[in-house]
Amino acid sequence: MSSEENEQVRNIRERMAEEERVRERVDAQGNRWTKVYFGGGEHFKNWLAQCKELGEVMVEEVDSEGFKCFEESGERLYRIWVKMEEPEGESLL
């Protein structure tokens, strides 16, 4: 493996590790969202359709830099977020 290939492998591993750390977000209104999907193509469309059945979703386009197959094909990369509803008056205990 050439040094350029080693660098590409290291970059994709770093990007995937970064993406694994992205799990939750809070929007400007204080709503909590959980990431349920990261990817693109037909899988994205299927996941999006299923997530919409569960509740409110938000889609975020992600920079594909470092993901060679997405960069070369021009395919877009996305995160799907599902809004976390606070249980009303319910106790988990």
N, C-alpha and C positions, 0 to 999 in steps of 0.2 A: 504494500500500500504506500503510495506516495505521500509526501508531507502535506500536499494540498488536500488529498483525500482524508488524511488524518485530521486536518483542520476542519474540514466539513463535518466529519463525524463528531468532533468535539463541539462544534457550534450547534449542531442539531441536538445533541445531548443537553447542552446548556439551555437551549430554548425550551426543550421538553421539561426540564427540571423547573425552569421559571414558570411554565404553564401549570405544572402540578401544584405550585404554591398559590395559584389564583383559584380560590374556592368560593369566596363570598364577597359581596360588596353591599354597601349601603348608599342609596341614592340621596339626592338633595332633600327629599321629603322624609327621610328617615326610614324608608322601606328597605327591608333586608331581601337580598336576592342570592340564590345559590346557583353556581355553575353546574349544569348537568351535561353539557356536551361541548366538545372542541373538535372541529374538523370542517369538512366541506363536501361538496358534491351531492350525490344521491343520498348518502347516509345523513347528511345535514337535513335534507328535505324531509326524510322519514322521521328523524328525531323531532324536528320542528312540529310536524303534524301531530305527533303523539303528545308532545309537551303542551301544545295548545289545548288538548283535551283535558289536561290536568289543572289548568288555571292560566293566570296571566304570565306571559313570557316577554322577554326582551332579547333582541338579537344584537350582537356587537361584532362588527367586522374587525379582524385582527391582521396586523401586518404579517405578511407571509415570508418576510426576509429570514433566511436561515433554513426554510423548509423547501429544499431544492425542487421537489416534484411540483409544489404549488407555484414556486417562482417561474419555473420553466413553462408550465402549462397556462399560466395566467389565471388559474382557478383561485377563487376567493376562499378565505379561511375565516371561520366564524366561531363565536361562543354563543351558546344558548343559556340564558339565565331564567330561572323560575322564581317568581315572587313567593317569599315565605310568609304565610299568613300567621298572625299571632292568634293562638286559641283564645276564644272569648270566654272568660270565666272558668275555663277548664284547668284543672290541676293535673300535672303529670304524675303526682304521687297517689 
